[in-house]
Amino acid sequence: MTTQNQNLRELSNTVEIVGTLKSKDLQVKLSQAGNYYMSGNIVVLSKFDGKIQEQKVKVFIMQSSKLFKGIETVKNEYKTIDQDGAQAADRIRVTGELTLNEYYNSQGSLVSFNEIKGVFFNRLDASNDQPDKAIASIETVVEGFEPVLKDQLPTGEYAVKGFTVAWGNTVVELRKAIIGESLAESFMNLYQPGSTGRLTFKLNNYVVTEKKEEQQAPTHGFGSTETVETVVSDYVNNLEIIGGDMPFFGTKEYTPEEIQTAKQVYALKLQELQQPAPEVPQTNTGFGQGADTSQTDVANNMPFNMANKDQMPDF
């Protein structure tokens, strides 16, 4: 049996985000086959751990789906911070899953990052006191870990390499997964490379602003010395492991053979992504952006895990 014909066991993968709707960019479009669908994204602002987090949630759904009406309500009725102000904006809860967006750019380099795919969207009323959050619970195959360095010195954090498996033999590698110093030792003792288990991740995406003051000497040796304040921003974007169950033992864990098959499936996918895409017609056929659209632009308008226009299913 070839790798292409082997079915990988799907692993659980759930994301939950609670916060205030910051913005939305949702559009109803018509496919080449004449079917309507909605695509785009929303941004949810969540406040926890003393930080302001912004999570972009991707949306793609066919009009024929039972969930389409719910997304249509988000598009037409939900109020956002950007359009309606912070006081009027809706608090919402989004549930979905973590996906992987990958494509080769025009320089031939692989671009790879995780995205949140939204599935269910619920507006919270004023009496709902559920705290803001951005959490993922994912059954993960842990492949290994290595210390995180800053200025060539260990920070105490560890980068964790691992993957999960979604529907349709889709291998979702977890990018920028880390574990903090306080949990690292116990985690690595439990999860030896090759282990499978359900891990809880905090989805971090926030800005750290640092202000620095510099004394500026007079330009021509005359007058007072002024203090100039420089604002330096750093962006934190990672999947932070904050807990988890005991590793699976028995029938739920991925076997070494299954892990090897998953790696082969993933490698084959990367090979397919490198294949040149056929020329796009000059005329706009109601799907895509035409001949002078870059691959990056095309990727941003495709359903999840589909970077090239020729990978679009016939719907």
N, C-alpha and C positions, 0 to 999 in steps of 0.2 A: 504493500500500500504506500503510495507516495505521500509526501508531506501535505500536498494540496488537498488530498482526500480525507485526511484525518481530522476528526472533530475534537476541538479542545473543550474541556469542561469550563463552562462559564462560572466566574467567581462573583460574589456579591460586591456591589459598588454603589454606594448611596451618598449623595451630598445634600446637606441641608443648610440653607442660608436664611437668616432672619435679619431684617434691617429696613431702611427707608429707601424707596425707589428714587434714585438720583436722576436717571435718564432712561430713555427708551428709543430705539431705532428699529422699528418693525415694519416690514413691507409685505404686502400680498403680491405674489408674482404668478406668472403663467408659464408652465413648463413647455418643452417642445411637443410633448404628447397632448397638450391642451388641458392639463390638470392644474388647479390652483393650489398654491402652498404659501406658507408664511415663513420668512427668514429674517434674521437680524440679531439684535442683542439688546439686553437691558443691563443697567449697572445698579447694583444695590450697595448702599452705604451702611456699614455696620460699625457700631462703637463698642469695643470690648478690650480688656487688658490695657485701658488707658490710651488706646490708639484708634484712629479713624481708618477703617479698612474699606476698600472699594473692590467689589467682585463683579467682573463682567460675566454675564450668563448668556451663552449662545442659544439661539432659538431656531429650530427648523421643524416644520410640521406640515403634513398634507391636509388639505381642506376636508378630505374624506375621513380623517381621524376623528374619533369621539372627543379628543382633547382640543380640537381646533377652536371650538366656541370659547373655551377658557382663555386661550391665548388672544383671541379676538377681543375679549373683554379687556385684557391688559392693554392692548393697543389703543382701544377706543375710549376707555373710561379711567384707567388708573392715572393718578396725578403724580407728577415728578417734582423733585427739588428744582431742577433746571428750568422747567416751564411754569410751575405753579407756586414755587417758594417752599421753604422748609416747613412752614407751619401747615400748609395744605397738602403736602406730599403724603402718599399712602405708605404705611408700614406693611410689609408683605413677607410671606414665607415662600421660599422656592425650594423644591426638592428635585433632584436630578441625579446625574452621575458625572464622573470625571472621565474625560476623553483625551485623546492625543492627536494633535494637529501636526502633521509633518509634510514638508515639501522641500524640493531642491530649488534654490534661488538661481537667478541668472548667472551667478558666479560659480555655480555647481556645488555650493555648500549646502549641507543639510540643515534646515531650520526645523526645530522640534520643541514643542512646548505643550503643556497640559492646558485643557480648557474645561469649563463647566458647561454641561449640556442641561438646560432646564427642561423639566417634564411637567411638573405641577406647579401652579402659581395661585396663591391664596392671599386675599387682602385681609389684614387683621383689623379688628375694630378697636376703638379707643380703650375698651376695658381689658384687652389682652395684654398681660404683663410679661409675656415671654421675652426673655432678654435677647439682645442681638447676638448672633453667632454666625460662624462660617466653618462648618465641620464636615468631614468626610469619614465614613466608615467603610473600609475597603479590605476585602480578603486579598492578601498580598503574598506573592512569592518573594521572599527576601534572598537576594543573591550575594550581598556582602555590604561592607561599610568601610569608610576610611575617615581619618581625622580631618576636620576643617581647620585650615591654617589662615592666619591673618598676620601680615608682615613676617611671614615664615615661622610664626610661632603657633602652636596648637591653641585653639579657643576653648576646647572642652566639648564642642559639638562634633557630631559625626554625620557625614553624608551617607545616606542609605540608598543602595541600589536595589531596585525591585520592580516587579510588574504585576498587573492583574490581567484577567482575560474577560473581555466583554462578549456580547452576542455576536455570532457570525465569525468565530475564529479570529477576533480582533485582539491583538496583544497590545495592551496599554502600558507602556513603560512609565514609571513615575519619575518625573523630572524634578530636580531641586528638593528631594525629600531629605529631611534632616531630623536629628533627635538631639535634644539639649543635654548639657553636661549632667544634670541631676538624674536623668533616666537612662543615659547611654549604657552604663555598665550592666544594669539589670536587663536591659533590652538585648544586648549582645550576648549575655549569658543564656537567655532563653531562645533567641532566634539565631541559631547557627545558620551559615549560608546553606540554602536549599530548603529552609523551613517555610511552611505556609501557615498563615494565621490571619485573623481579623484585627486590623490596626485602626486606631482612631487618629485622624489628622486634623490639625487646625490649619485652615487656609489663610496664610498671611499675605497681604498685599497692601502695604502702607508706605508712607514717606517719612523718613527721619530727617528733621531739619536741625542743622547745627550752625550756631552763630559764632563767628570769630571776629575779634577786634584787632585791628592793626594800627599802630601809630605811624602816621605819615609825616615825614620831615618836611619843612618848608622847601618849596621848589628852588627859590633863589636865596635861601638863607635869611629870610625876613618874614616876620609875622609869627603867628602862633602855630603850634603843632596840632593837627586835627586827628581825631580818631575815626577811622573808617570801619564800618561794620560789614562783613562779608557773610552772606547766607549760603551755606553749602547743604545741598539736599542729597540724600542717599535713599535708594528704593529697596525695600525688603519684599521679596516675592519668593515664597517657598511653601512646601508642604511639611509642617512640623508634626512629628509623631508625639502625641501626648498621652497615649495609652494603648492598650490592646489586650486581647485574650491570650490564653496559653496557646502555643502552636498546636495545630491540628495533629492528631495521631490516630491512624487507623485507615479510613477510606477517604477522608476529605482532602488530605494534603496532596499536593502535586508530587508525583513520583519523579525520580531523576529522568526517566524516559519521557514523561510528559513535559518536563522543563526543557529538555533537549528539543522536543518537537516544537514547543512554543518559540524557542529561539530560532529554529529553522523557518517557521512561519513568518516571524518578524523580519528575518534576513531576506526572505523572498519578497516581502512587501516593499522593503527598501530598494531592492533590485527593480521592481516594477515601477517605483516612483522615478527612477533614473531614466526610464525609457522615454524617448522624445514623444511629445504629444502631437497628434495630427494638426495640420493647419486649421485655424478657425476661420469660417467663412467671413467675408467682409460685411455682409448684411447681418443685422441683429435679428435672430430668429425667435426672440422672446425669451431667450435664456442665455445668460453670460453677457459679456461686454464687447464682443466683436474682436476683430483681428488685432487691434493695437492694445489689447488689455494684457498687462503683465501677468506672469504666473502667480505672483503674490496677490494681485487683485482677484484673480480667479479663485484662488484658495480661500479668500475671505468670503466668497459668495457661495461656496460649495457646502453641502451637508458635511457632517462630522466625519473625519478620517478620509475625506476625498479631496486631495489637493489638486488634481488635474481635471480639466473639463471632460476629458474622454472617460473618466471614471464615473461620471454621473449615471445612475441607473436609468433604465428606460421606463419612465413613469409618465 
